[in-house]
Amino acid sequence: MNSVATSLPFTTRRTVVPPQGPAFCAETLYAQVFEDILDRQFAEGLSEEALIRVYGAGRSQVRRVMSRLARQQIILTRPNQRARVAEPDAEQIRQTLQARRLAEISVIELVCAKSAGLTFAALRTLVARERQNAETGRQSTATRLGGEFHLELARMAGNAPLAHFLSGLVPLTGLALAQHSVRNEDWRVREAIVNAVENGNAGVGVEWLTEYLDQLGVLQWS
């Protein structure tokens, strides 16, 4: 396996996983690149050629991942230049958290309305993995998994436009947390949310969610 550090002018604790079939493009490559972004590994920017060389992925895979990151406002693309990692300012973060509050309250209410017919194993697995990574110092992985929890909850709500909307907000929150070195035990909040929604208790779920977003909102983002 090739370490990212052998191919680009930055260091990383992660060993790159080579392609293992079609699913590599969809999630594994995205997860690796996103976590390296959270680890501030791309100070010099991102290019297709560099990512192909480093991660051992095909050009079409890299383009899809970069397109996804651009849609999520994680990277900013410019003609004939390397893409660069976004640096959301305090106002953008405030607006993102406000939009998340409005959307995720609806998500919790929708999930609770049909909780009896749902299984919550995937959410609990994400919480367990987030906790494990947080407790072992893998903060970028923990941050990504925390975001995946909220996106999985949105998918369970069964409202595709709502889930799509949140897919452009949640990763940006993770980027802001990483850039401001915010470390916490948010898995406890997500554990409380899944307990509430599994019991169909929207009020408690919303209370945990809004308290969590309020706590993020009062951080010093400038």
N, C-alpha and C positions, 0 to 999 in steps of 0.2 A: 504494500500500500504506500502511496505517496502522501506525505504530510503537506498541507498547504504551505508550510514554511519553506519547503524546498523549491517552490515555484514562484512565490510572490514575495515582495519585500515587507512581510509582516510575519509575526509568530502566532502560533495557535496551539492550544492544548488538545485540539481535536484531531484525530486521524481520519482522513477522508475515506468514506466507504465507496468502493467502486460500484458501477451500475450492476443491478441484479434483476434486470427485466424491465417491462413497461412501467411498472409502478414506481420505478426509481425516479422517473421524470416528474410524476404527479406530486409526490410528497417528500421523498427522501432528499432529493436535490434541493428543493425549496427549503426544507428544514435546515439543511447544512448551511446553505448560503445565508438564510435569515439569522441563524444563531451566530455565524461569524460576523454579520453586520452588528448584532447586539454586542458582540465582544470587541467592537471597534477595530476590526481587522482591515477595513477598506479605506483607510485614510487617503490612499492614492486614487480611489475611485474603482469602478468595476467596468470591465470590457468583456465582450463575448469571448475573445481569444483567450484571455486570462482564465476565465471560468471554465472554458473547455479544457484547457491544459491542467488546471488545478484539480478539478473534480472528476475528470475523466468522462464527462457527459458529452452527448452529441450536440451539435449546434442547434437543432430544433428544440431540444430539451432546455438548453440554456436560454434561448430566446423566449420560450414560454414562461420560464421562471422570472426572467427579467421583466417581461411584460406584466406578470402578476404583481411583482414588487412595485412597478411603476404605478399600476392602478391603485395599489394600496398606499401610495404616496410615501413609500419607504425609500425609494430611490428617485432621483430626478434625472431624466435623460435629456441630452443636448445633442444636436446634429454634429457628427464628426468629432465628438469628444467622449471621453469616458463618462459613464453615468456616475453620479455622486450620491452619497447617502444624504437623505434629507435631515434637516435640523429644525424640527417644529418649534416655533416660538411659544411664549406663554399664552397668547391669544388663541392660537391654533389649538393648543392643548385644551384650553378652557372650552372652546366650541366643540371639540371632539368629545369631551366628557359629558357636555350638556346633551349632545345628540345621542350618545350612548345611553344616558339615563332614560330619555324618552323612548328609545327603541327597546331597550332591555326590560323595561317595566312591562311592555306589551308582550315580549317573549315569555316572561315568567307567567303572566296571566294566561297566555295561550297554552303553555305546557301544563299548567295546573288544571286547566279545564278538561284535559284528556289524560291526566296522569295515570288513571287506572289502567289504561291500555298501553302504557309505555314501559320500557325497561331502562333502567338507569345505570346499568353496569358500565357502559362506556364512560359516563361522566365520573363515576367513582374510580375507574382505572386512571383517568387523567389526573384526578386529584391525588391519588396515591403516587403516581409517577412525578408529579410536580413536587410533592412533599419530599420524596426521596432525593431528587436532584437538588432541591433547595438545601436540604440538610447535609449534602455532600459537596456543596460549593459549586455546583454546576448551574450558576445563576442564569445564564443565557438560555439553557434548555428549560429550566423551571419557568422562566418568563414566557417562552414560546408555548409551553404546555398550559400555562394559566390562560393564555389567550385562546388556545384551542378549546378549552372548557366552555368559554362563552360562545364560541362559534358553533360547537356541537349542540349546546342548549338551544341556540337559534335555529339550527336545522331541525331539532326535535319539535319545534313550535309548528312546523309545517307551513310556514309562510315564506316562500322563496324570495320575494322582493325584500322582506325584512332581513333575512339571512344575508343576502347580497349586500345590503346597506351596511350591516355590521362588519362584513368582511373587509371593508375599507376603513373602519374605525379602530377595531381591536388591535391589529398589528401596529398601528401608529402609536397607540398607547404604550405598547411594549417597547417600541423604539425610544419614546420619551423617557420611560422608566430607566432604560439602560443608559441613555446618554446623561442622565442626571444621577446615576449610581444609586438608584432607589432599591434597597434590599429590605424585604419584609417577609412575613409569613402569610401571604394572601391565600394559600391553600386552605387555611382555616375558614376563611370567608366562603370559599367555594364549596367546602364540605358542608357548611351550614346551609348554603343555598340549595344544594342537591337534596339534603335532608328535608327541607321545606317543600320543594316542588314534588318530591316523591310522595309526600303526604297530602299533596293538593292544597297546601297552605300558601296561597299567593301573597297574603299580607306579610307573613314572616319573610318569605323570599325577597319581596320587594324591599322590605326594611333592611335586610342584610346588603342587598345590592346598592341601595342609595347611600347607606352609611359608608360602604367601601368607596364609591365614586366621590362622595363628599370628602373623604380623607385624602384621596388623590388630588382633589381640587384645591386643597389648602396648602399643598406643597409649594415650595419656592421653585418655579419653573423658569425663572429668568436668569 
